[in-house]
Amino acid sequence: MAIIYTDEIITATEYNELRNSVGWSVPTNRCAEQALAHSLYICSAYQGQQIVGSGRVVGDGSLIFCIMDLMVHPDFQHRYGIGVRILHNIFHYLKVHACPEADILGMAALGRERFYEKMGFVIRPTDSLGAGMVMPYAKLLKY
Ligand SMILES: CC(C)(COP(=O)(O)OP(=O)(O)OC[C@H]1O[C@@H](n2cnc3c(N)ncnc32)[C@H](O)[C@@H]1OP(=O)(O)O)[C@@H](O)C(=O)NCCC(=O)NCCS
């Protein structure tokens, strides 16, 4: 059956199903709903009624964009080019909305760095760019 791509918002249940399928932590539906509603752009892939992949962009809509949560259901990974197609749709969105000065950012899960590099991302740090950073939630609570 064909894979269909859409930029319609997905449900929290669909989002959490995908997160669970790729082994990521699963937030409450309320948290997921808020996250999805505040996303700038979401591209999802369906086979029939089943969601098989998704990726989203968060940011300010002009200067800062972060590509997040690129997920393809394990049964569909490395077979149909779904991850690449979702990223292409995201790039199309960014070409329309990003200013030339925009920062277009992403975070690779462990072992996925080469996938993003093949798609044109620059892996930090470089000679001119420092490392990316992340604040663990547990550390945040100490402030
Ligand atoms: C990473 C992921 C999104 C890729 O999507 P996919 O649909 O499986 O990949 P595609 O079929 O589009 O593969 C496209 C290309 O990327 C390559 N690729 C996929 N995963 C790769 C990896 N981990 N390292 C290097 N190359 C990779 C494929 O070999 C293929 O190369 P080709 O075009 O030269 O044949 C998907 O495997 C996934 O959801 N993984 C689990 C969740 C995850 O880690 N997401 C990334 C979050 S940062």
PDBQT file of the ligand as one rigid body, heavy atoms in Angstrom, charges set to zero:
ROOT
HETATM    1  C1  LIG A 201      16.677   7.763  11.476  1.00  0.00    +0.000 C 
HETATM    2  C2  LIG A 201      15.347   7.516  10.757  1.00  0.00    +0.000 C 
HETATM    3  C3  LIG A 201      14.443   8.714  10.933  1.00  0.00    +0.000 C 
HETATM    4  C4  LIG A 201      15.660   7.331   9.242  1.00  0.00    +0.000 C 
HETATM    5  O1  LIG A 201      14.442   7.132   8.545  1.00  0.00    +0.000 OA
HETATM    6  P1  LIG A 201      14.271   5.878   7.557  1.00  0.00    +0.000 P 
HETATM    7  O2  LIG A 201      12.963   6.010   6.901  1.00  0.00    +0.000 OA
HETATM    8  O3  LIG A 201      14.539   4.649   8.335  1.00  0.00    +0.000 OA
HETATM    9  O4  LIG A 201      15.476   6.109   6.577  1.00  0.00    +0.000 OA
HETATM   10  P2  LIG A 201      15.383   6.183   5.005  1.00  0.00    +0.000 P 
HETATM   11  O5  LIG A 201      14.779   4.936   4.458  1.00  0.00    +0.000 OA
HETATM   12  O6  LIG A 201      14.779   7.476   4.624  1.00  0.00    +0.000 OA
HETATM   13  O7  LIG A 201      16.948   6.153   4.718  1.00  0.00    +0.000 OA
HETATM   14  C5  LIG A 201      17.500   7.077   3.925  1.00  0.00    +0.000 C 
HETATM   15  C6  LIG A 201      18.987   6.959   3.899  1.00  0.00    +0.000 C 
HETATM   16  O8  LIG A 201      19.552   7.170   5.189  1.00  0.00    +0.000 OA
HETATM   17  C7  LIG A 201      20.383   6.087   5.530  1.00  0.00    +0.000 C 
HETATM   18  N1  LIG A 201      20.299   5.913   6.980  1.00  0.00    +0.000 N 
HETATM   19  C8  LIG A 201      19.221   5.662   7.710  1.00  0.00    +0.000 A 
HETATM   20  N2  LIG A 201      19.580   5.573   9.030  1.00  0.00    +0.000 NA
HETATM   21  C9  LIG A 201      20.906   5.798   9.068  1.00  0.00    +0.000 A 
HETATM   22  C10 LIG A 201      21.862   5.837  10.117  1.00  0.00    +0.000 A 
HETATM   23  N3  LIG A 201      21.523   5.629  11.392  1.00  0.00    +0.000 N 
HETATM   24  N4  LIG A 201      23.146   6.118   9.826  1.00  0.00    +0.000 NA
HETATM   25  C11 LIG A 201      23.531   6.330   8.535  1.00  0.00    +0.000 A 
HETATM   26  N5  LIG A 201      22.668   6.310   7.498  1.00  0.00    +0.000 NA
HETATM   27  C12 LIG A 201      21.373   6.036   7.769  1.00  0.00    +0.000 A 
HETATM   28  C13 LIG A 201      19.855   4.940   4.762  1.00  0.00    +0.000 C 
HETATM   29  O9  LIG A 201      20.846   3.954   4.575  1.00  0.00    +0.000 OA
HETATM   30  C14 LIG A 201      19.480   5.617   3.454  1.00  0.00    +0.000 C 
HETATM   31  O10 LIG A 201      20.629   5.867   2.685  1.00  0.00    +0.000 OA
HETATM   32  P3  LIG A 201      20.565   5.888   1.096  1.00  0.00    +0.000 P 
HETATM   33  O11 LIG A 201      19.597   7.002   0.737  1.00  0.00    +0.000 OA
HETATM   34  O12 LIG A 201      21.964   6.181   0.701  1.00  0.00    +0.000 OA
HETATM   35  O13 LIG A 201      20.063   4.550   0.723  1.00  0.00    +0.000 OA
HETATM   36  C15 LIG A 201      14.640   6.238  11.264  1.00  0.00    +0.000 C 
HETATM   37  O14 LIG A 201      15.481   5.146  11.085  1.00  0.00    +0.000 OA
HETATM   38  C16 LIG A 201      14.202   6.315  12.711  1.00  0.00    +0.000 C 
HETATM   39  O15 LIG A 201      13.095   6.737  13.006  1.00  0.00    +0.000 OA
HETATM   40  N6  LIG A 201      15.024   5.858  13.650  1.00  0.00    +0.000 N 
HETATM   41  C17 LIG A 201      14.622   5.800  15.056  1.00  0.00    +0.000 C 
HETATM   42  C18 LIG A 201      14.338   7.154  15.648  1.00  0.00    +0.000 C 
HETATM   43  C19 LIG A 201      15.510   8.075  15.493  1.00  0.00    +0.000 C 
HETATM   44  O16 LIG A 201      16.622   7.782  15.925  1.00  0.00    +0.000 OA
HETATM   45  N7  LIG A 201      15.261   9.222  14.892  1.00  0.00    +0.000 N 
HETATM   46  C20 LIG A 201      16.249  10.239  14.694  1.00  0.00    +0.000 C 
HETATM   47  C21 LIG A 201      16.107  11.195  15.793  1.00  0.00    +0.000 C 
HETATM   48  S1  LIG A 201      17.375  12.331  15.879  1.00  0.00    +0.000 SA
ENDROOT
TORSDOF 0
